[in-house]
């Protein structure tokens, strides 16, 4: 039975020369071994497939015993980060954890639905354009966030001065950030991911998927049945005289090719296309890099380097406390996400077949690593104990009061127009990812 991970163990790991904490978990489809899973699709409807070396379980250190397996990506690093951040957001909203969070509330009656964006679900975290284009506070001062006193502090962040991010968006230091939307553009500060996770399916065999629809109304099409665009509430008509017309030729405008299928009526011919995979197992690998955290420094005095030995010792204690809090945040995020289950998307639910255990990669060359268990309650306590330790060095650190922003008038108008386009089915969301 592995020991529980304690704050002292975590602090010593961060302060020492250890490499990482690693959690490797195996899964099977919820439908059982051999059930099909559907990975995410990318540009062109393609799956992310590749070949990987798989060590022999009996001789993991012997590369000659390894085999090559066909693999498929079931959940990418970016997607896993998003899931962990959403797990933190849920815990923060439920008041299970304390965490600095920036909130932009689109509480405007002109919108068709209320929207709230936080630094935990914005695509680029604190560097996202949504936050950049919002006012600091309630907006009465008409001061954009990045031009405000606290927003300008982000212009100077780097590995030697990560204090502003620790105070406003510590998740950016765990999951990575590139301030490419700020005043420096592509030269903005970059912070690598300290926490990396992905889920891969092994021995992947591609399959097929079928689709069809039988219309209960039995709607048929012939040469006399044409669907025209109309300004009526339905948006379509069968009558040429009621149709919208082309302004140049005064001809009635068809909806698409004029078939009933353009308005979602009629049968859909059964089809078979490539889709889904069967796998021998899925493996989730989550790694928290301790060297990545050790590169971060958190000066509390803008005047420069500490001058005396006592000041240097005090500053190093602050650095260790801040790095420990970030490590605990990463472990907590990974644990909360696992608590939420592994229902990745439609027809891709996985169930763990091995326990959630963390390996401590300490000294080079070790064949056996210390293992630790970490339940959700333990992970939350570990985080809050680490935050309490940080606050002993920096009173008021890690504020739990949300930083409220208000969307600019221009941003609201852009959202209003986009919602109208989406409702009319005429919008283009631009590039899309997983």
ZIJORA-V222655 format. One record per run of one state. SS is the DSSP state (H for helix, E for strand, L for the rest). FROM is the first residue (numbers start at 1). LEN is the number of residues. Records with the same first field share a line. If there is no record, write none. Layout:
# ZIJORA-V222655
SS: FROM-LEN  FROM-LEN
This chain:
# ZIJORA-V222655
L: 1-2  5-2  16-4  30-7  38-4  47-2  55-1  57-2  60-3  66-1  76-1  94-8  107-8  119-6  128-1  133-1  137-7  148-1  157-1  159-2  162-1  169-2  176-1  179-6  188-2  192-3  203-2  214-14  230-6  238-2  243-2  246-6  253-1  255-5  264-4  279-2  295-14  340-2  344-5  353-4  362-8  374-2  394-9  408-1  425-10
E: 3-2  20-10  37-1  42-1  46-1  49-6  56-1  59-1  67-9  102-5  115-4  134-3  144-1  158-1  161-1  177-2  190-2  195-8  205-9  228-2  236-2  245-1  252-1  254-1  268-11  281-9  342-2  349-4  357-5  370-4  403-5
H: 7-9  43-3  63-3  77-17  125-3  129-4  145-3  149-8  163-6  171-5  185-3  240-3  260-4  290-5  309-31  376-18  409-16
